[in-house]
Amino acid sequence: MTGLVLSLTAVSKRYRERWILRDANLSIRAGERVALLGESGAGKSTLLNLIAGLEPPDQGSIVAAGCTIGAADPDAAAAFRREKLGFVFQAFHLLPHLDLVQNVAVPLLLNGCPVDEARERSSALLARLGLGDRGTSLPRELSGGEQQRVALARALVHRPALVLADEPTGNLDPATAGRALALMAEQVRLTGAALLMATHSEHAAGIADTRYRIVAGTIVPA
């Protein structure tokens, strides 16, 4: 592990009168795999959304892959999400009118990758997740677990500096979950990406080098 990829300093977030996060601090270096544990409602998803710049913190600072989140101009923030961030959402967010290969290829095409190369890389990643024969299927033709694997492939295909995963194995059977977790771990190892995975699963957290837990809005060692 080398350089710092993610740094949170005294980050706080409040919804109405409730503090979801309060003076949260976290640092993750390149190649590091971090699991963020906590029950539903603890603030795990909120923290990932703050790091991705999808909503602003009320206090504190977030620096991710060299971009100061919340303080960057809109173009810089968009470039960070497009080029350096991979996000596996709980709700998948697949594009319903695109087939699986096209869905996975979106980050590559947005970053200027040639179409043929983008399709080849996307197909290869889908194959490694057990969906090699489903490339021309539409998302509506897949089960929830299959859609989650497509979302994982899309988050990894452009080799981002930072991967955020929100309950990435929540809809997967044990065998498929193990395959998806192994792929994420391998991606971090091969590319030097940093991984922050929010999960309530002790099994999923098993791939992490370091574990933290959100307790009363703060991040503490687990």
Secondary structure, 3 states (H helix, E strand, C coil): CCCEEEEEEEEEEEECCEEEEEEEEEEEECCCEEEEECCCCCCHHHHHHHHCCCCCCCEEEEEECCEEECCCCHHHHHHHHHHCEEEECCCCCCCCCCCHHHHHHHHHHHCCCCHHHHHHHHHHHHHHCCCCCCCCCCHHHCCHHHHHHHHHHHHHCCCCCEEEEECCCCCCCHHHHHHHHHHHHHHHHHHCCEEEEEECCHHHHCCCCEEEEEECCEEEEC
